[in-house]
Amino acid sequence: MTNNESKIRVIKVIPYNSKWIDEFKTESENILKIMENDIVKIHHIGSTSIPRMSAKSVIDILIEINNIKNVDKYNNAMKSIGYEVMGEYGIIGRRFFLKGIYNRTHHVHIFQVGNPEIKRHLNFRDYMTVHPKEAEKYSKLKQELALEFPNDINGYCNGKDKFIKEIDFKAEVWAYTKIVE
């Protein structure tokens, strides 16, 4: 393998791994040690949080915090445990950290309590968990896209976009009906 080949991020979707739960817990504890005074809640989100879901082996962590501006004071500490500081990274009101540029292991999404992105992510996770046929469709789509776009994260993400938006809508309706009942 040449030097340039090792710097290509390969998109690989693998079958569900129950160890992802332990990886979430371990990393959450590491982050909690850094930000414990500001964290309200920590959630495991994304495909690795959904039982039986095939996924890229990247643990997505969502953190609720009282004041989003406080997160910036932890940038150096997050760097010290291997994270890249990405700022808002395309979503206003978020702080985003990633671990591993080419061999990605974790994403940390931090939002201030009450940000609608929190509910959207949790609704998606919960909806997919209780609707295994939808989760199976999503798994298959991701596997197909990973084969089609093994080195093109934009193509991979664009291919998922329509499906995710449809599930976001279904999940929002589903969550609302749970509250009303």
KEZA-5335 format. One record per residue (C-alpha): residue in one letter; chain; x, z, y. Coordinates in nm, 4 decimals. Layout:
% residues N
<site guti="A" zati="A" x="X" z="Z" y="Y"/>
...
***
This chain:
% residues 181
<site guti="M" zati="A" x="0.0000" z="0.0000" y="0.0000"/>
<site guti="T" zati="A" x="0.1366" z="-0.0919" y="0.3386"/>
<site guti="N" zati="A" x="0.1360" z="0.1401" y="0.6358"/>
<site guti="N" zati="A" x="-0.1562" z="-0.0447" y="0.7977"/>
<site guti="E" zati="A" x="-0.3669" z="-0.0297" y="0.4800"/>
<site guti="S" zati="A" x="-0.3418" z="0.3493" y="0.4728"/>
<site guti="K" zati="A" x="-0.4900" z="0.3533" y="0.8235"/>
<site guti="I" zati="A" x="-0.8165" z="0.1859" y="0.7248"/>
<site guti="R" zati="A" x="-1.1166" z="0.4099" y="0.6863"/>
<site guti="V" zati="A" x="-1.2823" z="0.3121" y="0.3582"/>
<site guti="I" zati="A" x="-1.6558" z="0.3734" y="0.3291"/>
<site guti="K" zati="A" x="-1.7246" z="0.5102" y="-0.0145"/>
<site guti="V" zati="A" x="-2.0661" z="0.6444" y="-0.1180"/>
<site guti="I" zati="A" x="-2.0542" z="0.8687" y="-0.4236"/>
<site guti="P" zati="A" x="-2.3171" z="1.0525" y="-0.6315"/>
<site guti="Y" zati="A" x="-2.4341" z="1.3968" y="-0.5184"/>
<site guti="N" zati="A" x="-2.1809" z="1.6742" y="-0.5711"/>
<site guti="S" zati="A" x="-2.3000" z="2.0359" y="-0.5800"/>
<site guti="K" zati="A" x="-1.9556" z="2.1412" y="-0.4464"/>
<site guti="W" zati="A" x="-2.0632" z="2.0072" y="-0.1071"/>
<site guti="I" zati="A" x="-2.2650" z="2.3278" y="-0.0587"/>
<site guti="D" zati="A" x="-1.9526" z="2.5394" y="-0.1124"/>
<site guti="E" zati="A" x="-1.7516" z="2.3150" y="0.1204"/>
<site guti="F" zati="A" x="-2.0179" z="2.3646" y="0.3879"/>
<site guti="K" zati="A" x="-2.0097" z="2.7440" y="0.3437"/>
<site guti="T" zati="A" x="-1.6300" z="2.7616" y="0.3550"/>
<site guti="E" zati="A" x="-1.6011" z="2.5455" y="0.6665"/>
<site guti="S" zati="A" x="-1.8880" z="2.7283" y="0.8367"/>
<site guti="E" zati="A" x="-1.7031" z="3.0567" y="0.7868"/>
<site guti="N" zati="A" x="-1.3878" z="2.9065" y="0.9415"/>
<site guti="I" zati="A" x="-1.5825" z="2.7865" y="1.2457"/>
<site guti="L" zati="A" x="-1.7740" z="3.1132" y="1.2733"/>
<site guti="K" zati="A" x="-1.4415" z="3.2984" y="1.3027"/>
<site guti="I" zati="A" x="-1.3631" z="3.0820" y="1.6056"/>
<site guti="M" zati="A" x="-1.7006" z="3.0705" y="1.7821"/>
<site guti="E" zati="A" x="-1.8782" z="3.3781" y="1.6475"/>
<site guti="N" zati="A" x="-1.9766" z="3.5129" y="1.9887"/>
<site guti="D" zati="A" x="-2.1622" z="3.1939" y="2.0829"/>
<site guti="I" zati="A" x="-2.3153" z="3.0685" y="1.7558"/>
<site guti="V" zati="A" x="-2.6887" z="3.1221" y="1.7073"/>
<site guti="K" zati="A" x="-2.7286" z="2.9312" y="1.3760"/>
<site guti="I" zati="A" x="-2.5284" z="2.7041" y="1.1500"/>
<site guti="H" zati="A" x="-2.7005" z="2.4368" y="0.9397"/>
<site guti="H" zati="A" x="-2.5843" z="2.2010" y="0.6674"/>
<site guti="I" zati="A" x="-2.7271" z="1.8581" y="0.7560"/>
<site guti="G" zati="A" x="-2.6779" z="1.4974" y="0.6588"/>
<site guti="S" zati="A" x="-2.6787" z="1.3441" y="0.3151"/>
<site guti="T" zati="A" x="-2.4479" z="1.6037" y="0.1577"/>
<site guti="S" zati="A" x="-2.7168" z="1.8663" y="0.2295"/>
<site guti="I" zati="A" x="-2.9876" z="1.6819" y="0.0337"/>
<site guti="P" zati="A" x="-3.0022" z="1.7472" y="-0.3425"/>
<site guti="R" zati="A" x="-2.9419" z="1.4394" y="-0.5608"/>
<site guti="M" zati="A" x="-2.8486" z="1.2280" y="-0.2550"/>
<site guti="S" zati="A" x="-2.5549" z="0.9900" y="-0.2824"/>
<site guti="A" zati="A" x="-2.3332" z="1.0180" y="0.0230"/>
<site guti="K" zati="A" x="-1.9982" z="0.9662" y="0.1838"/>
<site guti="S" zati="A" x="-1.8153" z="1.2873" y="0.1009"/>
<site guti="V" zati="A" x="-1.8302" z="1.4096" y="0.4610"/>
<site guti="I" zati="A" x="-1.9900" z="1.7464" y="0.5290"/>
<site guti="D" zati="A" x="-2.2095" z="1.7443" y="0.8409"/>
<site guti="I" zati="A" x="-2.2469" z="2.0794" y="1.0121"/>
<site guti="L" zati="A" x="-2.4949" z="2.1389" y="1.2934"/>
<site guti="I" zati="A" x="-2.4396" z="2.4421" y="1.5124"/>
<site guti="E" zati="A" x="-2.6897" z="2.5865" y="1.7568"/>
<site guti="I" zati="A" x="-2.5352" z="2.7594" y="2.0548"/>
<site guti="N" zati="A" x="-2.6849" z="2.9323" y="2.3602"/>
<site guti="N" zati="A" x="-2.4746" z="2.7496" y="2.6205"/>
<site guti="I" zati="A" x="-2.3242" z="2.4091" y="2.5381"/>
<site guti="K" zati="A" x="-2.0633" z="2.4477" y="2.8142"/>
<site guti="N" zati="A" x="-1.9074" z="2.7398" y="2.6251"/>
<site guti="V" zati="A" x="-1.8021" z="2.5101" y="2.3402"/>
<site guti="D" zati="A" x="-1.5231" z="2.3476" y="2.5401"/>
<site guti="K" zati="A" x="-1.3255" z="2.6723" y="2.5486"/>
<site guti="Y" zati="A" x="-1.2880" z="2.6447" y="2.1678"/>
<site guti="N" zati="A" x="-1.1298" z="2.2983" y="2.1662"/>
<site guti="N" zati="A" x="-0.7741" z="2.4228" y="2.0995"/>
<site guti="A" zati="A" x="-0.8883" z="2.6579" y="1.8243"/>
<site guti="M" zati="A" x="-1.0816" z="2.3738" y="1.6577"/>
<site guti="K" zati="A" x="-0.7711" z="2.1545" y="1.6805"/>
<site guti="S" zati="A" x="-0.5735" z="2.4329" y="1.5101"/>
<site guti="I" zati="A" x="-0.7962" z="2.4050" y="1.2004"/>
<site guti="G" zati="A" x="-0.7663" z="2.0269" y="1.1875"/>
<site guti="Y" zati="A" x="-1.0444" z="1.8926" y="1.4090"/>
<site guti="E" zati="A" x="-1.0361" z="1.6114" y="1.6606"/>
<site guti="V" zati="A" x="-1.2234" z="1.6965" y="1.9808"/>
<site guti="M" zati="A" x="-1.4646" z="1.4118" y="2.0600"/>
<site guti="G" zati="A" x="-1.6743" z="1.5548" y="2.3458"/>
<site guti="E" zati="A" x="-2.0331" z="1.4288" y="2.3613"/>
<site guti="Y" zati="A" x="-1.9392" z="1.1176" y="2.1605"/>
<site guti="G" zati="A" x="-2.2424" z="0.9121" y="2.2550"/>
<site guti="I" zati="A" x="-2.5071" z="1.1840" y="2.2551"/>
<site guti="I" zati="A" x="-2.5668" z="1.3619" y="2.5848"/>
<site guti="G" zati="A" x="-2.5694" z="1.7391" y="2.5439"/>
<site guti="R" zati="A" x="-2.3723" z="1.7413" y="2.2187"/>
<site guti="R" zati="A" x="-2.0196" z="1.8484" y="2.1383"/>
<site guti="F" zati="A" x="-1.8747" z="1.6643" y="1.8405"/>
<site guti="F" zati="A" x="-1.5704" z="1.7390" y="1.6281"/>
<site guti="L" zati="A" x="-1.4401" z="1.5455" y="1.3307"/>
<site guti="K" zati="A" x="-1.1873" z="1.6409" y="1.0683"/>
<site guti="G" zati="A" x="-0.9737" z="1.3618" y="0.9286"/>
<site guti="I" zati="A" x="-0.9479" z="1.0276" y="1.1044"/>
<site guti="Y" zati="A" x="-0.9105" z="0.8041" y="0.7978"/>
<site guti="N" zati="A" x="-0.9870" z="1.0545" y="0.5224"/>
<site guti="R" zati="A" x="-1.2812" z="1.2196" y="0.6944"/>
<site guti="T" zati="A" x="-1.4028" z="1.5500" y="0.5480"/>
<site guti="H" zati="A" x="-1.6250" z="1.7114" y="0.8133"/>
<site guti="H" zati="A" x="-1.8361" z="1.6388" y="1.1197"/>
<site guti="V" zati="A" x="-1.9440" z="1.9232" y="1.3464"/>
<site guti="H" zati="A" x="-2.2363" z="1.8571" y="1.5812"/>
<site guti="I" zati="A" x="-2.3014" z="2.1328" y="1.8342"/>
<site guti="F" zati="A" x="-2.6174" z="2.1479" y="2.0446"/>
<site guti="Q" zati="A" x="-2.7648" z="2.4008" y="2.2796"/>
<site guti="V" zati="A" x="-3.0686" z="2.5831" y="2.1375"/>
<site guti="G" zati="A" x="-3.3810" z="2.3775" y="2.2073"/>
<site guti="N" zati="A" x="-3.2120" z="2.0362" y="2.2051"/>
<site guti="P" zati="A" x="-3.4521" z="1.7957" y="2.0250"/>
<site guti="E" zati="A" x="-3.1643" z="1.6590" y="1.8151"/>
<site guti="I" zati="A" x="-3.1614" z="1.9870" y="1.6232"/>
<site guti="K" zati="A" x="-3.5200" z="1.9479" y="1.5087"/>
<site guti="R" zati="A" x="-3.4678" z="1.5787" y="1.4303"/>
<site guti="H" zati="A" x="-3.1734" z="1.6503" y="1.2006"/>
<site guti="L" zati="A" x="-3.3436" z="1.9428" y="1.0277"/>
<site guti="N" zati="A" x="-3.6704" z="1.7514" y="0.9834"/>
<site guti="F" zati="A" x="-3.4813" z="1.4587" y="0.8286"/>
<site guti="R" zati="A" x="-3.2989" z="1.6881" y="0.5842"/>
<site guti="D" zati="A" x="-3.6095" z="1.8825" y="0.4880"/>
<site guti="Y" zati="A" x="-3.8291" z="1.5734" y="0.4535"/>
<site guti="M" zati="A" x="-3.5780" z="1.3979" y="0.2297"/>
<site guti="T" zati="A" x="-3.5340" z="1.7112" y="0.0194"/>
<site guti="V" zati="A" x="-3.9062" z="1.7295" y="-0.0644"/>
<site guti="H" zati="A" x="-3.9510" z="1.3504" y="-0.0939"/>
<site guti="P" zati="A" x="-3.7022" z="1.2517" y="-0.3666"/>
<site guti="K" zati="A" x="-3.8278" z="0.8916" y="-0.3892"/>
<site guti="E" zati="A" x="-3.7390" z="0.8396" y="-0.0224"/>
<site guti="A" zati="A" x="-3.4027" z="1.0048" y="-0.0861"/>
<site guti="E" zati="A" x="-3.3439" z="0.7687" y="-0.3785"/>
<site guti="K" zati="A" x="-3.4235" z="0.4651" y="-0.1588"/>
<site guti="Y" zati="A" x="-3.1807" z="0.5916" y="0.1031"/>
<site guti="S" zati="A" x="-2.9111" z="0.6533" y="-0.1596"/>
<site guti="K" zati="A" x="-2.9448" z="0.2982" y="-0.2886"/>
<site guti="L" zati="A" x="-2.9368" z="0.1539" y="0.0621"/>
<site guti="K" zati="A" x="-2.6181" z="0.3455" y="0.1425"/>
<site guti="Q" zati="A" x="-2.4529" z="0.2352" y="-0.1806"/>
<site guti="E" zati="A" x="-2.5371" z="-0.1296" y="-0.1075"/>
<site guti="L" zati="A" x="-2.4129" z="-0.1029" y="0.2506"/>
<site guti="A" zati="A" x="-2.0884" z="0.0650" y="0.1412"/>
<site guti="L" zati="A" x="-2.0227" z="-0.2324" y="-0.0872"/>
<site guti="E" zati="A" x="-2.1145" z="-0.4805" y="0.1850"/>
<site guti="F" zati="A" x="-1.9194" z="-0.3058" y="0.4640"/>
<site guti="P" zati="A" x="-1.6360" z="-0.1124" y="0.2929"/>
<site guti="N" zati="A" x="-1.4194" z="-0.1111" y="0.6077"/>
<site guti="D" zati="A" x="-1.6807" z="-0.1559" y="0.8802"/>
<site guti="I" zati="A" x="-1.8427" z="0.1730" y="0.9815"/>
<site guti="N" zati="A" x="-2.0464" z="-0.0027" y="1.2514"/>
<site guti="G" zati="A" x="-2.1930" z="-0.2506" y="1.0016"/>
<site guti="Y" zati="A" x="-2.2646" z="0.0347" y="0.7612"/>
<site guti="C" zati="A" x="-2.4376" z="0.2448" y="1.0289"/>
<site guti="N" zati="A" x="-2.6304" z="-0.0508" y="1.1712"/>
<site guti="G" zati="A" x="-2.7582" z="-0.1263" y="0.8219"/>
<site guti="K" zati="A" x="-2.8987" z="0.2260" y="0.7923"/>
<site guti="D" zati="A" x="-3.0488" z="0.2406" y="1.1414"/>
<site guti="K" zati="A" x="-3.3968" z="0.1000" y="1.0701"/>
<site guti="F" zati="A" x="-3.4434" z="0.3150" y="0.7596"/>
<site guti="I" zati="A" x="-3.3308" z="0.6294" y="0.9420"/>
<site guti="K" zati="A" x="-3.5705" z="0.5650" y="1.2308"/>
<site guti="E" zati="A" x="-3.8585" z="0.5188" y="0.9859"/>
<site guti="I" zati="A" x="-3.7721" z="0.8440" y="0.8092"/>
<site guti="D" zati="A" x="-3.7282" z="1.0254" y="1.1414"/>
<site guti="F" zati="A" x="-4.0847" z="0.9246" y="1.2334"/>
<site guti="K" zati="A" x="-4.2263" z="1.0246" y="0.8924"/>
<site guti="A" zati="A" x="-4.0311" z="1.3515" y="0.9032"/>
<site guti="E" zati="A" x="-4.1612" z="1.4372" y="1.2504"/>
<site guti="V" zati="A" x="-4.5221" z="1.3758" y="1.1429"/>
<site guti="W" zati="A" x="-4.4643" z="1.5694" y="0.8196"/>
<site guti="A" zati="A" x="-4.3107" z="1.8666" y="1.0057"/>
<site guti="Y" zati="A" x="-4.5976" z="1.8682" y="1.2559"/>
<site guti="T" zati="A" x="-4.8613" z="1.8694" y="0.9797"/>
<site guti="K" zati="A" x="-4.6833" z="2.1649" y="0.8159"/>
<site guti="I" zati="A" x="-4.7120" z="2.3593" y="1.1433"/>
<site guti="V" zati="A" x="-5.0793" z="2.2695" y="1.1945"/>
<site guti="E" zati="A" x="-5.1848" z="2.3640" y="0.8412"/>
***
